[in-house]
Every structure is written in C-alpha cells, then in structure tokens.
Amino acid sequence: MEMNKLEPQYIDLRSLKEDTLGDIEVLKMIVEMFIEGIDEYVSIINDELGHKNWQVLFKATHKIKPNISMFGITQLEPTILQLESDFENEENLDTIDKQVNICLDIFGQVKTELRAELKTMEHE
C-alpha cells in the first residue's frame, strides 16, 4: 500500500470488492453510480426540505439507504434510519435539520473518499 494514501474514514469497500469478484470495471461503475445517487439525494434534500415534502424526502432516503450498507458507511446508518423514519412518520421535525446536516456532511466526505478510490482503481 502506498504511504501517501490515507485510509478512508467513512467508506469500507471490502465487501463490495468481494461481491464484484475484484472486477475493477464493475466496481468503478458501481462507485460512479453511487456518486450520482448521492448528488441526486442531496439535490432532493436541498429542493424539498424547505417545502416540507416529507413523502418525497422519505422515498429519496429509502432509496439511498441500501447503498449505505453496501459501501460500509456504518457511521451514517443510524442517521439515515432515523431520517427515513422521521420523514415517513413526520416526527421529530424539530431535529430534522440537524440530522440532515450530519447526513450531508458525511455524504460530502464519502464522495471525496470515493473519488480517491476511483483514482486508485485507474492504476490497478
């Protein structure tokens, strides 16, 4: 392993690498699709949170949730589960902004880490 490569803080691609049988091209495609999914999710959050479109927010959160586990983003799991429940049931609306901010911050870091992983894959 290169000494200048930092270990990811949020993502863990070991199980995804196993699932793709080490096929770098498939792995790159999945990572790129997830980055697009993050961008789509962030866009929906930014567009719909202010309008309190709870069901749209619930559906978007529900859609991205399986990727959280697939990419090993364990630090985000409790937050995404809470948001999914709060959006669906329109509960805890007084703390929803805090939860959303945690989620968006982590997704920002995740995208940075995924882009670094993609660069590494280019050289494999």
MOPAC internal coordinates of N, CA, C and O (Angstrom, degrees):
PM7 1SCF
backbone

  N    0.0000 0     0.00 0     0.00 0    0    0    0
  C    1.4676 1     0.00 0     0.00 0    1    0    0
  C    1.5229 1   109.25 1     0.00 0    2    1    0
  O    1.2310 1   120.77 1   -40.19 1    3    2    1
  N    1.3139 1   116.14 1   139.81 1    3    2    1
  C    1.4624 1   120.97 1   179.50 1    5    3    2
  C    1.5231 1   109.75 1   -67.20 1    6    5    3
  O    1.2310 1   120.97 1   -36.32 1    7    6    5
  N    1.3122 1   115.75 1   143.68 1    7    6    5
  C    1.4618 1   120.20 1  -177.86 1    9    7    6
  C    1.5298 1   111.72 1   -73.47 1   10    9    7
  O    1.2310 1   119.85 1   152.14 1   11   10    9
  N    1.3242 1   117.89 1   -27.86 1   11   10    9
  C    1.4604 1   119.32 1  -175.98 1   13   11   10
  C    1.5313 1   112.66 1   -87.20 1   14   13   11
  O    1.2310 1   120.23 1   177.17 1   15   14   13
  N    1.3258 1   117.17 1    -2.83 1   15   14   13
  C    1.4648 1   119.35 1  -179.42 1   17   15   14
  C    1.5294 1   109.03 1   -87.63 1   18   17   15
  O    1.2310 1   121.19 1   -61.30 1   19   18   17
  N    1.3067 1   115.33 1   118.70 1   19   18   17
  C    1.4624 1   119.86 1   178.82 1   21   19   18
  C    1.5192 1   109.69 1   -77.74 1   22   21   19
  O    1.2310 1   121.16 1   -38.50 1   23   22   21
  N    1.3203 1   115.38 1   141.50 1   23   22   21
  C    1.4578 1   119.41 1   174.68 1   25   23   22
  C    1.5267 1   108.48 1   -70.47 1   26   25   23
  O    1.2310 1   120.41 1   -42.03 1   27   26   25
  N    1.3294 1   116.83 1   137.97 1   27   26   25
  C    1.4738 1   118.99 1   178.51 1   29   27   26
  C    1.5277 1   111.32 1   -61.75 1   30   29   27
  O    1.2310 1   121.43 1   -39.02 1   31   30   29
  N    1.3254 1   114.87 1   140.98 1   31   30   29
  C    1.4631 1   121.01 1   178.14 1   33   31   30
  C    1.5193 1   111.53 1   -84.37 1   34   33   31
  O    1.2310 1   120.43 1   145.83 1   35   34   33
  N    1.3225 1   116.77 1   -34.17 1   35   34   33
  C    1.4598 1   120.41 1  -170.12 1   37   35   34
  C    1.5211 1   113.98 1  -109.77 1   38   37   35
  O    1.2310 1   119.90 1   143.28 1   39   38   37
  N    1.3282 1   117.79 1   -36.72 1   39   38   37
  C    1.4594 1   119.08 1  -174.22 1   41   39   38
  C    1.5269 1   111.10 1   -97.23 1   42   41   39
  O    1.2310 1   121.21 1   -26.45 1   43   42   41
  N    1.3148 1   115.30 1   153.55 1   43   42   41
  C    1.4572 1   122.64 1   173.87 1   45   43   42
  C    1.5241 1   106.56 1  -140.39 1   46   45   43
  O    1.2310 1   121.03 1   -75.05 1   47   46   45
  N    1.3162 1   115.64 1   104.95 1   47   46   45
  C    1.4619 1   120.59 1  -173.69 1   49   47   46
  C    1.5268 1   113.36 1   -93.17 1   50   49   47
  O    1.2310 1   119.72 1  -172.12 1   51   50   49
  N    1.3265 1   118.15 1     7.88 1   51   50   49
  C    1.4694 1   119.73 1  -176.76 1   53   51   50
  C    1.5246 1   112.56 1   -57.20 1   54   53   51
  O    1.2310 1   120.03 1   131.18 1   55   54   53
  N    1.3225 1   117.55 1   -48.82 1   55   54   53
  C    1.4685 1   118.92 1  -176.97 1   57   55   54
  C    1.5248 1   110.84 1   -69.62 1   58   57   55
  O    1.2310 1   120.06 1   145.82 1   59   58   57
  N    1.3193 1   117.50 1   -34.18 1   59   58   57
  C    1.4664 1   120.83 1   177.46 1   61   59   58
  C    1.5325 1   110.13 1   -66.36 1   62   61   59
  O    1.2310 1   120.61 1   140.82 1   63   62   61
  N    1.3337 1   116.44 1   -39.18 1   63   62   61
  C    1.4641 1   119.98 1   177.39 1   65   63   62
  C    1.5276 1   110.44 1   -64.27 1   66   65   63
  O    1.2310 1   120.56 1   141.40 1   67   66   65
  N    1.3370 1   116.54 1   -38.60 1   67   66   65
  C    1.4660 1   120.10 1   176.11 1   69   67   66
  C    1.5235 1   110.71 1   -65.07 1   70   69   67
  O    1.2310 1   120.87 1   134.88 1   71   70   69
  N    1.3289 1   115.95 1   -45.12 1   71   70   69
  C    1.4663 1   120.62 1  -178.40 1   73   71   70
  C    1.5256 1   112.54 1   -62.26 1   74   73   71
  O    1.2310 1   120.44 1   148.83 1   75   74   73
  N    1.3397 1   116.76 1   -31.17 1   75   74   73
  C    1.4660 1   120.42 1  -179.58 1   77   75   74
  C    1.5296 1   110.85 1   -94.35 1   78   77   75
  O    1.2310 1   120.68 1  -171.07 1   79   78   77
  N    1.3459 1   116.31 1     8.93 1   79   78   77
  C    1.4706 1   122.53 1   178.92 1   81   79   78
  C    1.5288 1   112.08 1    52.86 1   82   81   79
  O    1.2310 1   121.46 1  -146.75 1   83   82   81
  N    1.3297 1   114.81 1    33.25 1   83   82   81
  C    1.4623 1   120.26 1   176.71 1   85   83   82
  C    1.5198 1   114.47 1    73.08 1   86   85   83
  O    1.2310 1   120.17 1  -167.74 1   87   86   85
  N    1.3264 1   117.29 1    12.26 1   87   86   85
  C    1.4658 1   120.99 1   179.01 1   89   87   86
  C    1.5284 1   108.73 1   -75.40 1   90   89   87
  O    1.2310 1   120.88 1   -76.84 1   91   90   89
  N    1.3289 1   115.92 1   103.16 1   91   90   89
  C    1.4683 1   121.64 1  -173.95 1   93   91   90
  C    1.5278 1   111.54 1   -60.76 1   94   93   91
  O    1.2310 1   119.79 1   140.31 1   95   94   93
  N    1.3306 1   118.00 1   -39.69 1   95   94   93
  C    1.4709 1   120.19 1  -178.30 1   97   95   94
  C    1.5310 1   111.14 1   -63.87 1   98   97   95
  O    1.2310 1   120.63 1   137.24 1   99   98   97
  N    1.3288 1   116.41 1   -42.76 1   99   98   97
  C    1.4767 1   120.34 1   178.27 1  101   99   98
  C    1.5232 1   109.40 1   -65.61 1  102  101   99
  O    1.2310 1   120.61 1   135.78 1  103  102  101
  N    1.3169 1   116.43 1   -44.22 1  103  102  101
  C    1.4600 1   121.00 1   179.62 1  105  103  102
  C    1.5269 1   110.98 1   -59.91 1  106  105  103
  O    1.2310 1   120.51 1   135.06 1  107  106  105
  N    1.3371 1   116.63 1   -44.94 1  107  106  105
  C    1.4684 1   120.36 1   178.63 1  109  107  106
  C    1.5306 1   110.56 1   -59.88 1  110  109  107
  O    1.2310 1   120.66 1   136.89 1  111  110  109
  N    1.3225 1   116.35 1   -43.11 1  111  110  109
  C    1.4595 1   120.07 1  -179.73 1  113  111  110
  C    1.5372 1   111.07 1   -62.26 1  114  113  111
  O    1.2310 1   120.28 1   137.02 1  115  114  113
  N    1.3282 1   117.07 1   -42.98 1  115  114  113
  C    1.4638 1   121.08 1   179.48 1  117  115  114
  C    1.5271 1   110.39 1   -64.39 1  118  117  115
  O    1.2310 1   120.32 1   136.80 1  119  118  117
  N    1.3246 1   116.99 1   -43.20 1  119  118  117
  C    1.4717 1   121.47 1   179.18 1  121  119  118
  C    1.5306 1   110.01 1   -62.39 1  122  121  119
  O    1.2310 1   120.56 1   134.45 1  123  122  121
  N    1.3259 1   116.54 1   -45.55 1  123  122  121
  C    1.4710 1   119.85 1  -179.96 1  125  123  122
  C    1.5315 1   111.32 1   -63.04 1  126  125  123
  O    1.2310 1   120.59 1   140.71 1  127  126  125
  N    1.3283 1   116.49 1   -39.29 1  127  126  125
  C    1.4711 1   119.81 1   178.03 1  129  127  126
  C    1.5329 1   110.60 1   -64.99 1  130  129  127
  O    1.2310 1   120.22 1   141.63 1  131  130  129
  N    1.3243 1   117.18 1   -38.37 1  131  130  129
  C    1.4625 1   120.16 1   179.61 1  133  131  130
  C    1.5275 1   110.51 1   -67.76 1  134  133  131
  O    1.2310 1   120.02 1   140.78 1  135  134  133
  N    1.3292 1   117.56 1   -39.22 1  135  134  133
  C    1.4732 1   120.04 1   176.89 1  137  135  134
  C    1.5316 1   109.23 1   -59.98 1  138  137  135
  O    1.2310 1   120.19 1   136.64 1  139  138  137
  N    1.3297 1   117.25 1   -43.36 1  139  138  137
  C    1.4714 1   120.51 1   175.63 1  141  139  138
  C    1.5169 1   110.98 1   -61.58 1  142  141  139
  O    1.2310 1   120.33 1   139.88 1  143  142  141
  N    1.3305 1   116.98 1   -40.12 1  143  142  141
  C    1.4648 1   121.52 1   178.19 1  145  143  142
  C    1.5236 1   111.83 1   -62.79 1  146  145  143
  O    1.2310 1   120.67 1   140.21 1  147  146  145
  N    1.3241 1   116.33 1   -39.79 1  147  146  145
  C    1.4677 1   120.21 1   176.91 1  149  147  146
  C    1.5262 1   109.37 1   -62.26 1  150  149  147
  O    1.2310 1   120.66 1   133.36 1  151  150  149
  N    1.3384 1   116.35 1   -46.64 1  151  150  149
  C    1.4636 1   119.95 1  -179.99 1  153  151  150
  C    1.5308 1   111.08 1   -59.73 1  154  153  151
  O    1.2310 1   120.75 1   138.17 1  155  154  153
  N    1.3167 1   116.17 1   -41.83 1  155  154  153
  C    1.4706 1   121.02 1   178.52 1  157  155  154
  C    1.5317 1   110.46 1   -63.77 1  158  157  155
  O    1.2310 1   120.86 1   135.93 1  159  158  157
  N    1.3356 1   115.95 1   -44.07 1  159  158  157
  C    1.4633 1   120.67 1  -179.97 1  161  159  158
  C    1.5297 1   111.11 1   -62.63 1  162  161  159
  O    1.2310 1   120.60 1   132.82 1  163  162  161
  N    1.3222 1   116.46 1   -47.18 1  163  162  161
  C    1.4731 1   121.19 1   179.95 1  165  163  162
  C    1.5260 1   109.93 1   -60.61 1  166  165  163
  O    1.2310 1   120.37 1   139.70 1  167  166  165
  N    1.3180 1   116.89 1   -40.30 1  167  166  165
  C    1.4622 1   121.43 1   178.64 1  169  167  166
  C    1.5311 1   111.00 1   -62.41 1  170  169  167
  O    1.2310 1   120.51 1   135.62 1  171  170  169
  N    1.3290 1   116.62 1   -44.38 1  171  170  169
  C    1.4738 1   120.34 1   178.75 1  173  171  170
  C    1.5236 1   110.08 1   -63.62 1  174  173  171
  O    1.2310 1   120.32 1   135.78 1  175  174  173
  N    1.3287 1   117.00 1   -44.22 1  175  174  173
  C    1.4719 1   120.49 1   178.18 1  177  175  174
  C    1.5327 1   109.25 1   -57.73 1  178  177  175
  O    1.2310 1   120.50 1   130.26 1  179  178  177
  N    1.3204 1   116.66 1   -49.74 1  179  178  177
  C    1.4649 1   120.58 1  -177.82 1  181  179  178
  C    1.5277 1   112.14 1   -63.54 1  182  181  179
  O    1.2310 1   120.42 1   143.28 1  183  182  181
  N    1.3285 1   116.80 1   -36.72 1  183  182  181
  C    1.4662 1   120.59 1  -178.15 1  185  183  182
  C    1.5291 1   113.21 1   -78.22 1  186  185  183
  O    1.2310 1   120.12 1   142.50 1  187  186  185
  N    1.3219 1   117.37 1   -37.50 1  187  186  185
  C    1.4662 1   121.05 1  -167.85 1  189  187  186
  C    1.5262 1   115.71 1  -103.35 1  190  189  187
  O    1.2310 1   119.65 1   158.09 1  191  190  189
  N    1.3229 1   118.27 1   -21.91 1  191  190  189
  C    1.4673 1   120.06 1  -176.58 1  193  191  190
  C    1.5285 1   111.37 1   -61.21 1  194  193  191
  O    1.2310 1   120.77 1   134.32 1  195  194  193
  N    1.3116 1   116.14 1   -45.68 1  195  194  193
  C    1.4617 1   120.28 1   179.58 1  197  195  194
  C    1.5205 1   113.38 1   -63.89 1  198  197  195
  O    1.2310 1   121.08 1   152.08 1  199  198  197
  N    1.3359 1   115.55 1   -27.92 1  199  198  197
  C    1.4742 1   120.95 1   178.98 1  201  199  198
  C    1.5239 1   112.12 1   -87.98 1  202  201  199
  O    1.2310 1   120.79 1   177.06 1  203  202  201
  N    1.3250 1   116.10 1    -2.94 1  203  202  201
  C    1.4702 1   122.55 1   179.44 1  205  203  202
  C    1.5250 1   112.12 1    56.38 1  206  205  203
  O    1.2310 1   121.12 1  -139.98 1  207  206  205
  N    1.3148 1   115.46 1    40.02 1  207  206  205
  C    1.4675 1   120.97 1   176.60 1  209  207  206
  C    1.5301 1   108.43 1   -84.22 1  210  209  207
  O    1.2310 1   121.52 1  -105.43 1  211  210  209
  N    1.3353 1   114.69 1    74.57 1  211  210  209
  C    1.4592 1   121.47 1  -171.21 1  213  211  210
  C    1.5248 1   113.17 1   -58.71 1  214  213  211
  O    1.2310 1   119.70 1   140.48 1  215  214  213
  N    1.3278 1   118.17 1   -39.52 1  215  214  213
  C    1.4657 1   119.43 1  -177.98 1  217  215  214
  C    1.5241 1   111.86 1   -69.81 1  218  217  215
  O    1.2310 1   119.95 1   142.84 1  219  218  217
  N    1.3285 1   117.70 1   -37.16 1  219  218  217
  C    1.4697 1   120.65 1   175.76 1  221  219  218
  C    1.5306 1   109.16 1   -63.96 1  222  221  219
  O    1.2310 1   120.87 1   137.44 1  223  222  221
  N    1.3260 1   115.95 1   -42.56 1  223  222  221
  C    1.4647 1   121.24 1   179.05 1  225  223  222
  C    1.5298 1   110.94 1   -65.46 1  226  225  223
  O    1.2310 1   120.75 1   139.22 1  227  226  225
  N    1.3267 1   116.17 1   -40.78 1  227  226  225
  C    1.4670 1   120.47 1   177.02 1  229  227  226
  C    1.5288 1   110.22 1   -59.87 1  230  229  227
  O    1.2310 1   120.29 1   130.53 1  231  230  229
  N    1.3239 1   117.05 1   -49.47 1  231  230  229
  C    1.4733 1   121.04 1  -177.19 1  233  231  230
  C    1.5321 1   110.66 1   -61.32 1  234  233  231
  O    1.2310 1   120.37 1   138.27 1  235  234  233
  N    1.3197 1   116.90 1   -41.73 1  235  234  233
  C    1.4681 1   120.32 1   179.75 1  237  235  234
  C    1.5359 1   110.55 1   -65.51 1  238  237  235
  O    1.2310 1   120.41 1   139.14 1  239  238  237
  N    1.3164 1   116.82 1   -40.86 1  239  238  237
  C    1.4649 1   121.43 1  -179.75 1  241  239  238
  C    1.5239 1   109.95 1   -68.09 1  242  241  239
  O    1.2310 1   120.99 1   138.56 1  243  242  241
  N    1.3239 1   115.71 1   -41.44 1  243  242  241
  C    1.4646 1   121.09 1   178.77 1  245  243  242
  C    1.5318 1   110.16 1   -62.57 1  246  245  243
  O    1.2310 1   120.55 1   141.06 1  247  246  245
  N    1.3140 1   116.55 1   -38.94 1  247  246  245
  C    1.4697 1   121.95 1  -177.90 1  249  247  246
  C    1.5284 1   111.66 1   -67.52 1  250  249  247
  O    1.2310 1   120.11 1   142.42 1  251  250  249
  N    1.3186 1   117.39 1   -37.58 1  251  250  249
  C    1.4729 1   119.53 1  -175.97 1  253  251  250
  C    1.5307 1   111.86 1   -85.73 1  254  253  251
  O    1.2310 1   120.32 1   162.45 1  255  254  253
  N    1.3206 1   117.00 1   -17.55 1  255  254  253
  C    1.4700 1   121.70 1  -174.35 1  257  255  254
  C    1.5372 1   114.09 1   -53.93 1  258  257  255
  O    1.2310 1   118.30 1   133.76 1  259  258  257
  N    1.3377 1   120.85 1   -46.24 1  259  258  257
  C    1.4731 1   119.11 1  -178.06 1  261  259  258
  C    1.5276 1   113.19 1   -60.41 1  262  261  259
  O    1.2310 1   120.45 1   150.83 1  263  262  261
  N    1.3171 1   116.74 1   -29.17 1  263  262  261
  C    1.4655 1   120.59 1   179.35 1  265  263  262
  C    1.5235 1   111.89 1   -67.81 1  266  265  263
  O    1.2310 1   120.64 1   151.85 1  267  266  265
  N    1.3232 1   116.37 1   -28.15 1  267  266  265
  C    1.4662 1   120.55 1  -179.38 1  269  267  266
  C    1.5300 1   108.99 1   -60.31 1  270  269  267
  O    1.2310 1   120.61 1   133.94 1  271  270  269
  N    1.3239 1   116.44 1   -46.06 1  271  270  269
  C    1.4649 1   120.60 1   178.35 1  273  271  270
  C    1.5253 1   111.59 1   -70.89 1  274  273  271
  O    1.2310 1   120.70 1   136.82 1  275  274  273
  N    1.3270 1   116.27 1   -43.18 1  275  274  273
  C    1.4597 1   120.81 1  -176.81 1  277  275  274
  C    1.5295 1   111.16 1   -59.14 1  278  277  275
  O    1.2310 1   120.54 1   144.13 1  279  278  277
  N    1.3347 1   116.56 1   -35.87 1  279  278  277
  C    1.4619 1   120.65 1  -178.56 1  281  279  278
  C    1.5307 1   112.19 1   -95.37 1  282  281  279
  O    1.2310 1   120.56 1  -171.25 1  283  282  281
  N    1.3376 1   116.54 1     8.75 1  283  282  281
  C    1.4592 1   120.95 1   174.51 1  285  283  282
  C    1.5166 1   114.37 1    65.52 1  286  285  283
  O    1.2310 1   120.36 1  -148.02 1  287  286  285
  N    1.3379 1   116.92 1    31.98 1  287  286  285
  C    1.4721 1   120.63 1  -177.01 1  289  287  286
  C    1.5352 1   108.04 1   -90.89 1  290  289  287
  O    1.2310 1   121.13 1  -112.66 1  291  290  289
  N    1.3230 1   115.45 1    67.34 1  291  290  289
  C    1.4658 1   120.98 1  -172.61 1  293  291  290
  C    1.5329 1   112.83 1   -62.95 1  294  293  291
  O    1.2310 1   120.39 1   149.16 1  295  294  293
  N    1.3302 1   116.86 1   -30.84 1  295  294  293
  C    1.4685 1   119.24 1  -179.24 1  297  295  294
  C    1.5311 1   111.95 1   -65.82 1  298  297  295
  O    1.2310 1   120.40 1   158.27 1  299  298  297
  N    1.3234 1   116.83 1   -21.73 1  299  298  297
  C    1.4613 1   120.46 1  -177.42 1  301  299  298
  C    1.5305 1   112.39 1   -93.10 1  302  301  299
  O    1.2310 1   119.99 1   162.90 1  303  302  301
  N    1.3349 1   117.62 1   -17.10 1  303  302  301
  C    1.4630 1   120.56 1  -174.38 1  305  303  302
  C    1.5331 1   114.00 1   -55.29 1  306  305  303
  O    1.2310 1   118.96 1   130.07 1  307  306  305
  N    1.3482 1   119.60 1   -49.93 1  307  306  305
  C    1.4694 1   117.74 1  -178.88 1  309  307  306
  C    1.5340 1   112.56 1   -62.14 1  310  309  307
  O    1.2310 1   120.58 1   142.03 1  311  310  309
  N    1.3294 1   116.50 1   -37.97 1  311  310  309
  C    1.4624 1   120.97 1  -178.83 1  313  311  310
  C    1.5213 1   110.84 1   -66.96 1  314  313  311
  O    1.2310 1   120.28 1   135.53 1  315  314  313
  N    1.3284 1   117.08 1   -44.47 1  315  314  313
  C    1.4620 1   120.27 1  -177.02 1  317  315  314
  C    1.5205 1   110.14 1   -68.51 1  318  317  315
  O    1.2310 1   120.07 1   142.90 1  319  318  317
  N    1.3339 1   117.48 1   -37.10 1  319  318  317
  C    1.4668 1   120.69 1   177.09 1  321  319  318
  C    1.5277 1   110.70 1   -64.97 1  322  321  319
  O    1.2310 1   120.90 1   138.52 1  323  322  321
  N    1.3403 1   115.89 1   -41.48 1  323  322  321
  C    1.4633 1   120.34 1   178.75 1  325  323  322
  C    1.5196 1   110.85 1   -64.60 1  326  325  323
  O    1.2310 1   120.62 1   134.47 1  327  326  325
  N    1.3303 1   116.41 1   -45.53 1  327  326  325
  C    1.4648 1   120.09 1   178.92 1  329  327  326
  C    1.5259 1   111.27 1   -61.42 1  330  329  327
  O    1.2310 1   120.87 1   135.84 1  331  330  329
  N    1.3190 1   115.94 1   -44.16 1  331  330  329
  C    1.4626 1   119.71 1  -179.96 1  333  331  330
  C    1.5318 1   109.99 1   -57.30 1  334  333  331
  O    1.2310 1   120.48 1   132.41 1  335  334  333
  N    1.3041 1   116.69 1   -47.59 1  335  334  333
  C    1.4689 1   121.86 1   179.88 1  337  335  334
  C    1.5268 1   111.70 1   -65.35 1  338  337  335
  O    1.2310 1   120.62 1   135.32 1  339  338  337
  N    1.3277 1   116.43 1   -44.68 1  339  338  337
  C    1.4661 1   120.31 1  -178.53 1  341  339  338
  C    1.5208 1   111.51 1   -64.79 1  342  341  339
  O    1.2310 1   120.13 1   138.14 1  343  342  341
  N    1.3295 1   117.36 1   -41.86 1  343  342  341
  C    1.4744 1   120.14 1   178.08 1  345  343  342
  C    1.5204 1   110.50 1   -65.08 1  346  345  343
  O    1.2310 1   120.82 1   134.90 1  347  346  345
  N    1.3319 1   116.05 1   -45.10 1  347  346  345
  C    1.4650 1   119.89 1  -177.18 1  349  347  346
  C    1.5276 1   111.56 1   -63.31 1  350  349  347
  O    1.2310 1   120.80 1   137.16 1  351  350  349
  N    1.3349 1   116.07 1   -42.84 1  351  350  349
  C    1.4683 1   120.93 1  -174.52 1  353  351  350
  C    1.5248 1   113.41 1   -97.65 1  354  353  351
  O    1.2310 1   120.78 1   179.05 1  355  354  353
  N    1.3361 1   116.11 1    -0.95 1  355  354  353
  C    1.4650 1   122.13 1  -177.09 1  357  355  354
  C    1.5287 1   110.59 1    51.19 1  358  357  355
  O    1.2310 1   121.84 1  -128.70 1  359  358  357
  N    1.3312 1   114.09 1    51.30 1  359  358  357
  C    1.4602 1   122.27 1  -179.53 1  361  359  358
  C    1.5200 1   110.39 1  -118.46 1  362  361  359
  O    1.2310 1   120.72 1   -17.12 1  363  362  361
  N    1.3320 1   116.24 1   162.88 1  363  362  361
  C    1.4702 1   122.78 1   176.43 1  365  363  362
  C    1.5301 1   112.21 1    52.71 1  366  365  363
  O    1.2310 1   121.08 1  -143.65 1  367  366  365
  N    1.3105 1   115.53 1    36.35 1  367  366  365
  C    1.4652 1   120.25 1  -175.59 1  369  367  366
  C    1.5300 1   111.88 1   -66.92 1  370  369  367
  O    1.2310 1   120.39 1   160.13 1  371  370  369
  N    1.3313 1   116.86 1   -19.87 1  371  370  369
  C    1.4631 1   120.35 1   178.68 1  373  371  370
  C    1.5325 1   111.64 1   -73.24 1  374  373  371
  O    1.2310 1   119.84 1   159.41 1  375  374  373
  N    1.3331 1   117.91 1   -20.59 1  375  374  373
  C    1.4742 1   120.25 1  -179.67 1  377  375  374
  C    1.5302 1   112.04 1  -110.85 1  378  377  375
  O    1.2310 1   120.82 1  -175.83 1  379  378  377
  N    1.3195 1   116.05 1     4.17 1  379  378  377
  C    1.4696 1   119.10 1  -174.10 1  381  379  378
  C    1.5277 1   111.97 1   -65.19 1  382  381  379
  O    1.2310 1   119.72 1   142.60 1  383  382  381
  N    1.3248 1   118.15 1   -37.40 1  383  382  381
  C    1.4678 1   120.43 1   179.84 1  385  383  382
  C    1.5273 1   110.67 1   -61.32 1  386  385  383
  O    1.2310 1   120.41 1   138.83 1  387  386  385
  N    1.3361 1   116.82 1   -41.17 1  387  386  385
  C    1.4602 1   120.70 1   179.22 1  389  387  386
  C    1.5306 1   110.10 1   -63.09 1  390  389  387
  O    1.2310 1   120.45 1   134.45 1  391  390  389
  N    1.3347 1   116.74 1   -45.55 1  391  390  389
  C    1.4699 1   120.96 1   179.43 1  393  391  390
  C    1.5291 1   110.89 1   -62.64 1  394  393  391
  O    1.2310 1   120.70 1   136.76 1  395  394  393
  N    1.3298 1   116.26 1   -43.24 1  395  394  393
  C    1.4676 1   120.86 1   179.61 1  397  395  394
  C    1.5219 1   109.64 1   -62.22 1  398  397  395
  O    1.2310 1   119.83 1   137.65 1  399  398  397
  N    1.3286 1   117.93 1   -42.35 1  399  398  397
  C    1.4677 1   120.89 1  -179.45 1  401  399  398
  C    1.5243 1   111.73 1   -63.51 1  402  401  399
  O    1.2310 1   120.45 1   139.65 1  403  402  401
  N    1.3268 1   116.74 1   -40.35 1  403  402  401
  C    1.4716 1   120.72 1   175.90 1  405  403  402
  C    1.5304 1   109.09 1   -59.45 1  406  405  403
  O    1.2310 1   121.45 1   132.62 1  407  406  405
  N    1.3212 1   114.82 1   -47.38 1  407  406  405
  C    1.4658 1   121.88 1  -179.15 1  409  407  406
  C    1.5308 1   110.83 1   -59.87 1  410  409  407
  O    1.2310 1   120.17 1   131.55 1  411  410  409
  N    1.3189 1   117.29 1   -48.45 1  411  410  409
  C    1.4623 1   121.08 1  -178.17 1  413  411  410
  C    1.5271 1   111.58 1   -65.43 1  414  413  411
  O    1.2310 1   120.46 1   141.47 1  415  414  413
  N    1.3374 1   116.73 1   -38.53 1  415  414  413
  C    1.4701 1   120.38 1   177.60 1  417  415  414
  C    1.5260 1   110.47 1   -61.73 1  418  417  415
  O    1.2310 1   120.74 1   132.42 1  419  418  417
  N    1.3300 1   116.19 1   -47.58 1  419  418  417
  C    1.4609 1   120.23 1  -178.87 1  421  419  418
  C    1.5275 1   110.32 1   -64.58 1  422  421  419
  O    1.2310 1   120.15 1   137.46 1  423  422  421
  N    1.3440 1   117.33 1   -42.54 1  423  422  421
  C    1.4578 1   119.44 1   178.35 1  425  423  422
  C    1.5280 1   111.72 1   -61.17 1  426  425  423
  O    1.2310 1   120.17 1   144.70 1  427  426  425
  N    1.3285 1   117.27 1   -35.30 1  427  426  425
  C    1.4605 1   120.27 1   176.19 1  429  427  426
  C    1.5236 1   111.04 1   -61.43 1  430  429  427
  O    1.2310 1   120.73 1   135.49 1  431  430  429
  N    1.3266 1   116.20 1   -44.51 1  431  430  429
  C    1.4681 1   121.07 1   178.26 1  433  431  430
  C    1.5275 1   110.69 1   -66.33 1  434  433  431
  O    1.2310 1   120.80 1   138.94 1  435  434  433
  N    1.3335 1   116.07 1   -41.06 1  435  434  433
  C    1.4607 1   121.17 1  -179.89 1  437  435  434
  C    1.5287 1   110.32 1   -59.55 1  438  437  435
  O    1.2310 1   120.37 1   135.64 1  439  438  437
  N    1.3301 1   116.89 1   -44.36 1  439  438  437
  C    1.4669 1   119.93 1   179.45 1  441  439  438
  C    1.5256 1   111.11 1   -61.06 1  442  441  439
  O    1.2310 1   120.16 1   138.22 1  443  442  441
  N    1.3265 1   117.30 1   -41.78 1  443  442  441
  C    1.4608 1   121.56 1   178.10 1  445  443  442
  C    1.5278 1   110.18 1   -60.58 1  446  445  443
  O    1.2310 1   120.71 1   134.47 1  447  446  445
  N    1.3365 1   116.25 1   -45.53 1  447  446  445
  C    1.4617 1   120.61 1  -179.95 1  449  447  446
  C    1.5288 1   111.28 1   -65.70 1  450  449  447
  O    1.2310 1   120.41 1   139.31 1  451  450  449
  N    1.3309 1   116.81 1   -40.69 1  451  450  449
  C    1.4666 1   120.11 1  -179.87 1  453  451  450
  C    1.5264 1   111.02 1   -65.49 1  454  453  451
  O    1.2310 1   120.46 1   140.33 1  455  454  453
  N    1.3226 1   116.72 1   -39.67 1  455  454  453
  C    1.4752 1   119.26 1   177.80 1  457  455  454
  C    1.5320 1   110.33 1   -63.67 1  458  457  455
  O    1.2310 1   120.26 1   141.27 1  459  458  457
  N    1.3262 1   117.10 1   -38.73 1  459  458  457
  C    1.4677 1   120.95 1   177.24 1  461  459  458
  C    1.5312 1   109.97 1   -63.92 1  462  461  459
  O    1.2310 1   120.71 1   139.00 1  463  462  461
  N    1.3338 1   116.24 1   -41.00 1  463  462  461
  C    1.4711 1   120.07 1   177.82 1  465  463  462
  C    1.5262 1   110.67 1   -63.34 1  466  465  463
  O    1.2310 1   120.44 1   139.23 1  467  466  465
  N    1.3300 1   116.77 1   -40.77 1  467  466  465
  C    1.4682 1   120.24 1   178.68 1  469  467  466
  C    1.5290 1   110.64 1   -60.92 1  470  469  467
  O    1.2310 1   120.45 1   138.31 1  471  470  469
  N    1.3357 1   116.75 1   -41.69 1  471  470  469
  C    1.4716 1   120.45 1   177.95 1  473  471  470
  C    1.5313 1   110.41 1   -61.59 1  474  473  471
  O    1.2310 1   120.59 1   138.31 1  475  474  473
  N    1.3253 1   116.47 1   -41.69 1  475  474  473
  C    1.4571 1   121.28 1   178.04 1  477  475  474
  C    1.5304 1   110.37 1   -62.00 1  478  477  475
  O    1.2310 1   120.58 1   138.11 1  479  478  477
  N    1.3429 1   116.49 1   -41.89 1  479  478  477
  C    1.4644 1   121.11 1  -179.20 1  481  479  478
  C    1.5217 1   112.15 1   -63.63 1  482  481  479
  O    1.2310 1   120.85 1   150.28 1  483  482  481
  N    1.3370 1   115.99 1   -29.72 1  483  482  481
  C    1.4734 1   119.60 1   179.02 1  485  483  482
  C    1.5199 1   111.28 1   -59.76 1  486  485  483
  O    1.2310 1   120.95 1   152.70 1  487  486  485
  N    1.3413 1   115.78 1   -27.30 1  487  486  485
  C    1.4543 1   120.54 1  -175.36 1  489  487  486
  C    1.5240 1   113.24 1   -98.75 1  490  489  487
  O    1.2310 1   120.33 1  -175.64 1  491  490  489
  N    1.3300 1   116.98 1     4.36 1  491  490  489
  C    1.4791 1   120.38 1  -179.99 1  493  491  490
  C    1.5043 1   111.07 1   -93.73 1  494  493  491
  O    1.2310 1   120.10 1   180.00 1  495  494  493

